[in-house]
Amino acid sequence: VQLQASGGGLVQAGGSLRLSCAGSGESFSMYGMGWFRQAPGKEREFVAAIGWANERTYYTDSVKGRFTISRDNAKNGVILQMETLKPEDTGVYYCAAARYTTAQAMGARGAKNDYWGQGTQVTVSS
């Protein structure tokens, strides 16, 4: 089972990026899936998730209204559409998956989520 994250890059403040997480090895339809990020010198933090059953979404406060997470059935994964990016959004973004887990629970589980992708760098310049 693998998760492959892609789509990071360098963007100016106010710009947009679209991150993709593709799953392989099994169907992730029974998994909650989400994104975490880690800025230099800081701990990894929760960003957004989508639940396995009712597809409810959950976001950390700092990205509400700017980021949108959705399922990508074609890639057996999720997409994170990021708008109005800010320098404080800079970091390595990791996708994660946890079987039979709600979006809010993924945030609470943190590093205990079942599977992790390799990370993709997002840099927002001011």
C-alpha positions as CSV (number, residue, x, y, z in Angstrom):
1,V,0.0,0.0,0.0
2,Q,1.4,3.4,-1.0
3,L,0.4,7.0,-1.2
4,Q,2.1,9.3,-3.7
5,A,1.8,13.0,-3.2
6,S,2.5,15.5,-5.9
7,G,1.7,19.1,-7.0
8,G,3.8,21.2,-4.7
9,G,5.9,24.1,-5.9
10,L,6.8,27.7,-5.5
11,V,4.1,30.3,-5.7
12,Q,3.6,33.9,-4.7
13,A,1.4,34.9,-1.9
14,G,-2.2,35.0,-3.1
15,G,-1.6,32.3,-5.6
16,S,-3.0,28.8,-5.9
17,L,-1.7,25.2,-5.9
18,R,-3.4,21.9,-6.3
19,L,-2.0,18.9,-4.5
20,S,-2.8,15.4,-5.5
21,C,-2.4,12.2,-3.5
22,A,-2.7,8.9,-5.4
23,G,-3.2,5.6,-3.6
24,S,-2.1,2.2,-4.8
25,G,-2.2,-1.3,-3.4
26,E,-5.8,-1.3,-2.4
27,S,-9.0,0.7,-2.6
28,F,-9.0,3.8,-0.4
29,S,-12.7,4.2,-0.5
30,M,-12.9,2.7,3.0
31,Y,-10.3,5.1,4.3
32,G,-10.4,8.6,5.7
33,M,-7.8,10.6,3.9
34,G,-6.1,13.9,4.7
35,W,-3.2,16.3,4.5
36,F,-0.7,17.3,7.1
37,R,2.1,19.8,6.8
38,Q,5.4,20.5,8.5
39,A,7.1,23.9,8.4
40,P,10.9,24.2,9.0
41,G,11.6,23.9,12.7
42,K,8.0,23.0,13.6
43,E,6.1,19.9,14.3
44,R,3.8,18.3,11.7
45,E,0.3,19.7,11.9
46,F,-3.1,18.7,10.6
47,V,-4.4,20.6,7.6
48,A,-7.5,18.9,6.1
49,A,-9.3,15.6,5.9
50,I,-12.3,13.8,4.3
51,G,-14.0,11.0,6.1
52,W,-14.5,7.4,4.8
53,A,-18.3,7.1,5.2
54,N,-20.1,10.3,4.9
55,E,-17.4,12.2,3.1
56,R,-17.6,15.0,5.6
57,T,-14.6,17.3,5.6
58,Y,-12.6,18.9,8.4
59,Y,-10.1,21.7,8.3
60,T,-7.7,23.4,10.6
61,D,-8.9,27.0,11.3
62,S,-6.1,28.7,9.5
63,V,-7.1,27.2,6.1
64,K,-10.9,27.3,6.3
65,G,-12.4,29.1,3.3
66,R,-9.1,28.9,1.4
67,F,-8.4,25.1,1.0
68,T,-10.7,22.4,-0.2
69,I,-10.2,18.7,0.1
70,S,-12.0,16.3,-2.2
71,R,-11.9,12.7,-3.4
72,D,-10.2,11.8,-6.6
73,N,-11.7,8.5,-7.6
74,A,-9.7,8.2,-10.8
75,K,-6.5,8.2,-8.7
76,N,-7.8,6.4,-5.7
77,G,-6.9,9.4,-3.6
78,V,-7.6,13.0,-2.7
79,I,-7.0,16.4,-4.0
80,L,-6.2,19.5,-1.9
81,Q,-7.0,22.7,-3.8
82,M,-5.3,25.6,-2.1
83,E,-6.3,29.2,-2.8
84,T,-5.1,32.6,-1.5
85,L,-1.9,31.0,-0.3
86,K,0.1,32.8,2.4
87,P,3.8,32.5,3.4
88,E,2.7,30.7,6.6
89,D,1.4,27.9,4.4
90,T,4.9,27.0,3.5
91,G,6.0,23.5,4.4
92,V,6.2,19.9,3.3
93,Y,2.7,18.5,2.7
94,Y,2.1,14.9,3.5
95,C,-1.0,12.9,2.6
96,A,-2.3,10.3,5.0
97,A,-4.9,7.6,5.2
98,A,-6.6,5.7,8.0
99,R,-9.1,2.9,7.6
100,Y,-12.7,3.5,8.7
101,T,-11.8,6.9,10.1
102,T,-13.7,10.2,10.1
103,A,-12.2,13.4,9.0
104,Q,-12.1,14.9,12.5
105,A,-10.6,11.7,13.9
106,M,-7.8,11.9,11.4
107,G,-6.8,15.2,12.8
108,A,-6.8,13.8,16.3
109,R,-4.8,10.7,15.3
110,G,-2.0,12.7,13.9
111,A,1.1,10.6,13.3
112,K,-0.9,7.5,14.2
113,N,-2.8,7.5,10.9
114,D,-2.2,4.2,9.1
115,Y,-0.4,5.3,5.9
116,W,1.7,8.2,4.8
117,G,2.9,9.6,1.5
118,Q,6.4,10.9,1.0
119,G,5.6,14.6,1.1
120,T,5.6,17.4,-1.4
121,Q,7.2,20.9,-0.8
122,V,5.0,24.0,-0.9
123,T,6.8,27.3,-0.8
124,V,4.8,30.6,-0.7
125,S,6.9,33.7,-1.2
126,S,5.8,37.1,0.1
